[in-house]
């Protein structure tokens, strides 16, 4: 299985240098997402996953339109700490944000997707990253398929580190960095995981932000 990990475009909180919750993309962030969509347009991708935050859904919606794929939302690939004190968007609000998103039964019509989360330790995020890697291997057995995933800076670092076999201590003391709309490409094989490239950002050119 080929996995393209994409960090969301620049968000309002990125500009303010804060972690306050569920911020939107800036106009520059949308331009970054459009450049990423164009860069991936001819890449064979079977499925597009996205974290259910505003910034990742907005990024994935732009990319999905270019690829002809609906974003499939997964709460288990959200950022460290979830949304702090914010409940997240309801199923209806997520569909208003991107009309063709695919939602599982864990997205309620009258309750935000993060309403029941209460913080997260680094150890808990490590366990979550392990679970995501295992689920990807189960959903795409025998190395089949090509998947793109729009997620976040910290979680993408944990996810890639786990996929590459880092120990819990190594994951928590080494950070694989992703810029806004950077792309990393991993390939899961039977007995190895290959990292083809990390944080590719040439496609955003002068729009690049960290």
Phi and psi in degrees as GROMACS dihedral restraints (atoms count N, CA, C in turn):
[ dihedral_restraints ]
;  ai    aj    ak    al  type     phi  dphi    fc
    3     4     5     6     1   -95.1    20    10
    4     5     6     7     1   134.8    20    10
    6     7     8     9     1  -126.5    20    10
    7     8     9    10     1   122.0    20    10
    9    10    11    12     1  -106.0    20    10
   10    11    12    13     1   112.1    20    10
   12    13    14    15     1   -97.7    20    10
   13    14    15    16     1   125.7    20    10
   15    16    17    18     1  -123.5    20    10
   16    17    18    19     1   127.6    20    10
   18    19    20    21     1   -82.3    20    10
   19    20    21    22     1   148.0    20    10
   21    22    23    24     1   -61.0    20    10
   22    23    24    25     1   163.0    20    10
   24    25    26    27     1   -69.3    20    10
   25    26    27    28     1   170.9    20    10
   27    28    29    30     1   -56.0    20    10
   28    29    30    31     1   131.0    20    10
   30    31    32    33     1  -107.5    20    10
   31    32    33    34     1   168.0    20    10
   33    34    35    36     1   -60.0    20    10
   34    35    36    37     1   -38.0    20    10
   36    37    38    39     1   -69.5    20    10
   37    38    39    40     1   -31.8    20    10
   39    40    41    42     1   -60.8    20    10
   40    41    42    43     1   -42.6    20    10
   42    43    44    45     1   -64.9    20    10
   43    44    45    46     1   -41.9    20    10
   45    46    47    48     1   -78.9    20    10
   46    47    48    49     1    -6.2    20    10
   48    49    50    51     1    55.1    20    10
   49    50    51    52     1    52.8    20    10
   51    52    53    54     1  -141.1    20    10
   52    53    54    55     1   162.9    20    10
   54    55    56    57     1  -121.1    20    10
   55    56    57    58     1    90.6    20    10
   57    58    59    60     1  -116.0    20    10
   58    59    60    61     1    -8.1    20    10
   60    61    62    63     1   143.0    20    10
   61    62    63    64     1  -129.7    20    10
   63    64    65    66     1  -104.3    20    10
   64    65    66    67     1    71.7    20    10
   66    67    68    69     1   -85.7    20    10
   67    68    69    70     1   159.9    20    10
   69    70    71    72     1   -89.7    20    10
   70    71    72    73     1   169.7    20    10
   72    73    74    75     1   -71.1    20    10
   73    74    75    76     1   148.2    20    10
   75    76    77    78     1   -80.4    20    10
   76    77    78    79     1   173.6    20    10
   78    79    80    81     1   -62.9    20    10
   79    80    81    82     1   -35.5    20    10
   81    82    83    84     1   -66.0    20    10
   82    83    84    85     1   -38.9    20    10
   84    85    86    87     1   -60.9    20    10
   85    86    87    88     1   -37.2    20    10
   87    88    89    90     1   -68.1    20    10
   88    89    90    91     1   -38.6    20    10
   90    91    92    93     1   -63.6    20    10
   91    92    93    94     1   -39.5    20    10
   93    94    95    96     1   -62.0    20    10
   94    95    96    97     1   -42.4    20    10
   96    97    98    99     1   -64.3    20    10
   97    98    99   100     1   -39.3    20    10
   99   100   101   102     1   -65.5    20    10
  100   101   102   103     1   -39.5    20    10
  102   103   104   105     1   -65.7    20    10
  103   104   105   106     1   -36.9    20    10
  105   106   107   108     1   -68.2    20    10
  106   107   108   109     1   -41.3    20    10
  108   109   110   111     1   -59.3    20    10
  109   110   111   112     1   -42.5    20    10
  111   112   113   114     1   -66.4    20    10
  112   113   114   115     1   -38.6    20    10
  114   115   116   117     1   -65.2    20    10
  115   116   117   118     1   -31.9    20    10
  117   118   119   120     1   -94.9    20    10
  118   119   120   121     1    -4.2    20    10
  120   121   122   123     1   -53.2    20    10
  121   122   123   124     1   -40.1    20    10
  123   124   125   126     1   -98.9    20    10
  124   125   126   127     1     9.9    20    10
  126   127   128   129     1   -85.5    20    10
  127   128   129   130     1   125.5    20    10
  129   130   131   132     1   -66.2    20    10
  130   131   132   133     1   111.1    20    10
  132   133   134   135     1  -130.9    20    10
  133   134   135   136     1   130.2    20    10
  135   136   137   138     1   -92.0    20    10
  136   137   138   139     1   -30.7    20    10
  138   139   140   141     1  -146.8    20    10
  139   140   141   142     1   144.8    20    10
  141   142   143   144     1  -122.4    20    10
  142   143   144   145     1   112.2    20    10
  144   145   146   147     1   -97.5    20    10
  145   146   147   148     1   154.0    20    10
  147   148   149   150     1  -151.1    20    10
  148   149   150   151     1   145.2    20    10
  150   151   152   153     1   -66.1    20    10
  151   152   153   154     1   148.9    20    10
  153   154   155   156     1   -87.0    20    10
  154   155   156   157     1    21.1    20    10
  156   157   158   159     1   -78.7    20    10
  157   158   159   160     1   160.8    20    10
  159   160   161   162     1   -57.0    20    10
  160   161   162   163     1   -48.1    20    10
  162   163   164   165     1   -65.6    20    10
  163   164   165   166     1   -35.2    20    10
  165   166   167   168     1   -78.2    20    10
  166   167   168   169     1   -37.3    20    10
  168   169   170   171     1   -65.6    20    10
  169   170   171   172     1   -42.9    20    10
  171   172   173   174     1   -61.8    20    10
  172   173   174   175     1   -42.3    20    10
  174   175   176   177     1   -64.3    20    10
  175   176   177   178     1   -46.9    20    10
  177   178   179   180     1   -66.3    20    10
  178   179   180   181     1   -33.6    20    10
  180   181   182   183     1   -64.2    20    10
  181   182   183   184     1   -42.2    20    10
  183   184   185   186     1   -64.9    20    10
  184   185   186   187     1   -45.2    20    10
  186   187   188   189     1   -66.4    20    10
  187   188   189   190     1   -42.6    20    10
  189   190   191   192     1   -61.4    20    10
  190   191   192   193     1   -37.2    20    10
  192   193   194   195     1   -62.3    20    10
  193   194   195   196     1   -37.2    20    10
  195   196   197   198     1   -72.0    20    10
  196   197   198   199     1   -33.7    20    10
  198   199   200   201     1   -89.7    20    10
  199   200   201   202     1   -11.9    20    10
  201   202   203   204     1    72.1    20    10
  202   203   204   205     1    31.9    20    10
  204   205   206   207     1  -125.5    20    10
  205   206   207   208     1   137.2    20    10
  207   208   209   210     1   -78.8    20    10
  208   209   210   211     1   136.4    20    10
  210   211   212   213     1   -67.6    20    10
  211   212   213   214     1   129.3    20    10
  213   214   215   216     1   -98.2    20    10
  214   215   216   217     1   115.2    20    10
  216   217   218   219     1   -85.7    20    10
  217   218   219   220     1   136.3    20    10
  219   220   221   222     1  -133.3    20    10
  220   221   222   223     1   118.9    20    10
  222   223   224   225     1   -68.7    20    10
  223   224   225   226     1   -21.9    20    10
  225   226   227   228     1   -77.5    20    10
  226   227   228   229     1    -0.5    20    10
  228   229   230   231     1  -114.6    20    10
  229   230   231   232     1    22.5    20    10
  231   232   233   234     1   -76.2    20    10
  232   233   234   235     1   175.6    20    10
  234   235   236   237     1   -76.7    20    10
  235   236   237   238     1   165.2    20    10
  237   238   239   240     1   -53.5    20    10
  238   239   240   241     1   132.3    20    10
  240   241   242   243     1    82.4    20    10
  241   242   243   244     1     1.8    20    10
  243   244   245   246     1    59.5    20    10
  244   245   246   247     1  -115.6    20    10
  246   247   248   249     1  -122.5    20    10
  247   248   249   250     1    24.6    20    10
  249   250   251   252     1    57.5    20    10
  250   251   252   253     1  -115.2    20    10
  252   253   254   255     1   -97.8    20    10
  253   254   255   256     1     2.1    20    10
  255   256   257   258     1   -90.6    20    10
  256   257   258   259     1   146.0    20    10
  258   259   260   261     1   -81.4    20    10
  259   260   261   262     1   -15.2    20    10
  261   262   263   264     1    85.6    20    10
  262   263   264   265     1   173.1    20    10
  264   265   266   267     1   -84.4    20    10
  265   266   267   268     1   149.4    20    10
  267   268   269   270     1   -77.9    20    10
  268   269   270   271     1   172.4    20    10
  270   271   272   273     1   -58.7    20    10
  271   272   273   274     1   -43.3    20    10
  273   274   275   276     1   -64.3    20    10
  274   275   276   277     1   -41.1    20    10
  276   277   278   279     1   -66.7    20    10
  277   278   279   280     1   -35.5    20    10
  279   280   281   282     1   -66.0    20    10
  280   281   282   283     1   -38.0    20    10
  282   283   284   285     1   -71.0    20    10
  283   284   285   286     1   -30.2    20    10
  285   286   287   288     1   -67.1    20    10
  286   287   288   289     1   -35.2    20    10
  288   289   290   291     1   -71.4    20    10
  289   290   291   292     1   -37.7    20    10
  291   292   293   294     1  -149.5    20    10
  292   293   294   295     1   108.0    20    10
  294   295   296   297     1   -64.4    20    10
  295   296   297   298     1   -25.7    20    10
  297   298   299   300     1  -106.4    20    10
  298   299   300   301     1    19.2    20    10
  300   301   302   303     1   -63.5    20    10
  301   302   303   304     1   148.2    20    10
  303   304   305   306     1  -104.8    20    10
  304   305   306   307     1   128.4    20    10
  306   307   308   309     1  -122.2    20    10
  307   308   309   310     1   139.5    20    10
  309   310   311   312     1   -83.2    20    10
  310   311   312   313     1   178.6    20    10
  312   313   314   315     1   -68.6    20    10
  313   314   315   316     1   -13.5    20    10
  315   316   317   318     1   -80.2    20    10
  316   317   318   319     1    -1.6    20    10
  318   319   320   321     1   -99.7    20    10
  319   320   321   322     1   109.4    20    10
  321   322   323   324     1   -88.0    20    10
  322   323   324   325     1   151.2    20    10
  324   325   326   327     1   -72.6    20    10
  325   326   327   328     1   -21.1    20    10
  327   328   329   330     1  -126.8    20    10
  328   329   330   331     1    17.1    20    10
  330   331   332   333     1  -149.0    20    10
  331   332   333   334     1   133.7    20    10
  333   334   335   336     1   -62.4    20    10
  334   335   336   337     1   146.5    20    10
  336   337   338   339     1   -64.8    20    10
  337   338   339   340     1   -23.2    20    10
  339   340   341   342     1  -105.3    20    10
  340   341   342   343     1    10.9    20    10
  342   343   344   345     1   -61.6    20    10
  343   344   345   346     1   -29.6    20    10
  345   346   347   348     1   -97.2    20    10
  346   347   348   349     1     0.8    20    10
  348   349   350   351     1   -85.7    20    10
  349   350   351   352     1   144.5    20    10
  351   352   353   354     1  -134.4    20    10
  352   353   354   355     1    68.3    20    10
  354   355   356   357     1    75.0    20    10
  355   356   357   358     1   177.1    20    10
  357   358   359   360     1  -162.5    20    10
  358   359   360   361     1   131.8    20    10
  360   361   362   363     1   -85.9    20    10
  361   362   363   364     1   162.6    20    10
  363   364   365   366     1   -56.6    20    10
  364   365   366   367     1   -38.0    20    10
  366   367   368   369     1   -63.3    20    10
  367   368   369   370     1   -40.6    20    10
  369   370   371   372     1   -66.8    20    10
  370   371   372   373     1   -37.3    20    10
  372   373   374   375     1   -68.9    20    10
  373   374   375   376     1   -34.7    20    10
  375   376   377   378     1   -60.9    20    10
  376   377   378   379     1   -46.6    20    10
  378   379   380   381     1   -61.3    20    10
  379   380   381   382     1   -39.6    20    10
  381   382   383   384     1   -64.8    20    10
  382   383   384   385     1   -42.1    20    10
  384   385   386   387     1   -63.3    20    10
  385   386   387   388     1   -40.6    20    10
  387   388   389   390     1   -59.4    20    10
  388   389   390   391     1   -44.1    20    10
  390   391   392   393     1   -63.0    20    10
  391   392   393   394     1   -40.0    20    10
  393   394   395   396     1   -65.2    20    10
  394   395   396   397     1   -44.6    20    10
  396   397   398   399     1   -60.4    20    10
  397   398   399   400     1   -43.5    20    10
  399   400   401   402     1   -62.7    20    10
  400   401   402   403     1   -41.6    20    10
  402   403   404   405     1   -67.1    20    10
  403   404   405   406     1   -37.4    20    10
  405   406   407   408     1   -63.4    20    10
  406   407   408   409     1   -41.4    20    10
  408   409   410   411     1   -64.8    20    10
  409   410   411   412     1   -37.0    20    10
  411   412   413   414     1   -72.5    20    10
  412   413   414   415     1   -38.9    20    10
  414   415   416   417     1   -74.5    20    10
  415   416   417   418     1   -23.4    20    10
  417   418   419   420     1  -131.5    20    10
  418   419   420   421     1    71.5    20    10
  420   421   422   423     1   -71.0    20    10
  421   422   423   424     1   161.7    20    10
  423   424   425   426     1    60.4    20    10
  424   425   426   427     1    26.1    20    10
  426   427   428   429     1    71.0    20    10
  427   428   429   430     1    19.3    20    10
  429   430   431   432     1   -86.9    20    10
  430   431   432   433     1   154.9    20    10
  432   433   434   435     1    89.2    20    10
  433   434   435   436     1   166.3    20    10
  435   436   437   438     1  -139.6    20    10
  436   437   438   439     1   121.3    20    10
  438   439   440   441     1  -125.6    20    10
  439   440   441   442     1   139.2    20    10
  441   442   443   444     1  -112.5    20    10
  442   443   444   445     1   146.7    20    10
  444   445   446   447     1  -139.0    20    10
  445   446   447   448     1   122.7    20    10
  447   448   449   450     1   -98.7    20    10
  448   449   450   451     1   115.1    20    10
  450   451   452   453     1  -140.2    20    10
  451   452   453   454     1  -145.1    20    10
  453   454   455   456     1  -129.1    20    10
  454   455   456   457     1   169.5    20    10
  456   457   458   459     1   -60.5    20    10
  457   458   459   460     1   -58.3    20    10
  459   460   461   462     1   -68.0    20    10
  460   461   462   463     1   -46.4    20    10
  462   463   464   465     1   -66.2    20    10
  463   464   465   466     1   -37.1    20    10
  465   466   467   468     1   -61.7    20    10
  466   467   468   469     1   -37.7    20    10
  468   469   470   471     1   -62.8    20    10
  469   470   471   472     1   -43.9    20    10
  471   472   473   474     1   -63.6    20    10
  472   473   474   475     1   -44.9    20    10
  474   475   476   477     1   -61.5    20    10
  475   476   477   478     1   -47.4    20    10
  477   478   479   480     1   -65.3    20    10
  478   479   480   481     1   -40.6    20    10
  480   481   482   483     1   -61.8    20    10
  481   482   483   484     1   -43.8    20    10
  483   484   485   486     1   -63.5    20    10
  484   485   486   487     1   -45.0    20    10
  486   487   488   489     1   -61.0    20    10
  487   488   489   490     1   -31.5    20    10
  489   490   491   492     1   -88.7    20    10
  490   491   492   493     1     1.6    20    10
  492   493   494   495     1    90.3    20    10
  493   494   495   496     1    16.9    20    10
  495   496   497   498     1   -66.5    20    10
  496   497   498   499     1   146.3    20    10
  498   499   500   501     1   -73.9    20    10
  499   500   501   502     1   167.9    20    10
  501   502   503   504     1   -56.1    20    10
  502   503   504   505     1   -43.5    20    10
  504   505   506   507     1   -66.3    20    10
  505   506   507   508     1   -39.9    20    10
  507   508   509   510     1   -66.9    20    10
  508   509   510   511     1   -39.0    20    10
  510   511   512   513     1   -61.3    20    10
  511   512   513   514     1   -40.4    20    10
  513   514   515   516     1   -83.6    20    10
  514   515   516   517     1    -8.9    20    10
  516   517   518   519     1  -116.5    20    10
  517   518   519   520     1    -2.0    20    10
  519   520   521   522     1  -132.2    20    10
  520   521   522   523     1   133.0    20    10
  522   523   524   525     1  -120.0    20    10
  523   524   525   526     1   119.3    20    10
  525   526   527   528     1   -82.0    20    10
  526   527   528   529     1   112.1    20    10
  528   529   530   531     1   -82.6    20    10
  529   530   531   532     1   140.1    20    10
  531   532   533   534     1  -129.3    20    10
  532   533   534   535     1   127.3    20    10
  534   535   536   537     1   -80.5    20    10
  535   536   537   538     1   170.4    20    10
  537   538   539   540     1   -59.9    20    10
  538   539   540   541     1   123.7    20    10
  540   541   542   543     1    62.8    20    10
  541   542   543   544     1    20.4    20    10
  543   544   545   546     1   -67.5    20    10
  544   545   546   547     1   152.6    20    10
  546   547   548   549     1  -123.3    20    10
  547   548   549   550     1   132.5    20    10
  549   550   551   552     1  -119.2    20    10
  550   551   552   553     1   141.6    20    10
  552   553   554   555     1  -121.5    20    10
  553   554   555   556     1   116.5    20    10
  555   556   557   558     1  -115.4    20    10
  556   557   558   559     1   155.1    20    10
  558   559   560   561     1  -132.8    20    10
  559   560   561   562     1   123.6    20    10
  561   562   563   564     1   -89.8    20    10
  562   563   564   565     1   118.5    20    10
  564   565   566   567     1  -111.4    20    10
  565   566   567   568     1   175.6    20    10
  567   568   569   570     1   -57.4    20    10
  568   569   570   571     1   -42.8    20    10
  570   571   572   573     1  -123.3    20    10
  571   572   573   574     1    13.1    20    10
  573   574   575   576     1  -162.0    20    10
  574   575   576   577     1   158.4    20    10
  576   577   578   579     1  -118.9    20    10
  577   578   579   580     1   127.1    20    10
  579   580   581   582     1  -105.7    20    10
  580   581   582   583     1   136.7    20    10
  582   583   584   585     1  -103.4    20    10
  583   584   585   586     1   106.2    20    10
  585   586   587   588     1   -78.6    20    10
  586   587   588   589     1   -41.1    20    10
  588   589   590   591     1  -158.9    20    10
  589   590   591   592     1   155.7    20    10
  591   592   593   594     1  -123.0    20    10
  592   593   594   595     1   126.4    20    10
  594   595   596   597     1    56.4    20    10
  595   596   597   598     1    43.8    20    10
  597   598   599   600     1   -63.8    20    10
  598   599   600   601     1   127.9    20    10
  600   601   602   603     1  -138.7    20    10
  601   602   603   604     1    11.8    20    10
  603   604   605   606     1   -60.0    20    10
  604   605   606   607     1   -29.3    20    10
  606   607   608   609     1   -67.0    20    10
  607   608   609   610     1   -22.2    20    10
  609   610   611   612     1   -91.5    20    10
  610   611   612   613     1   -12.8    20    10
  612   613   614   615     1    53.6    20    10
  613   614   615   616     1  -127.5    20    10
  615   616   617   618     1   -72.0    20    10
  616   617   618   619     1    -6.3    20    10
  618   619   620   621     1   -81.7    20    10
  619   620   621   622     1    -2.9    20    10
  621   622   623   624     1   -61.0    20    10
  622   623   624   625     1   134.0    20    10
  624   625   626   627     1  -138.1    20    10
  625   626   627   628     1   149.4    20    10
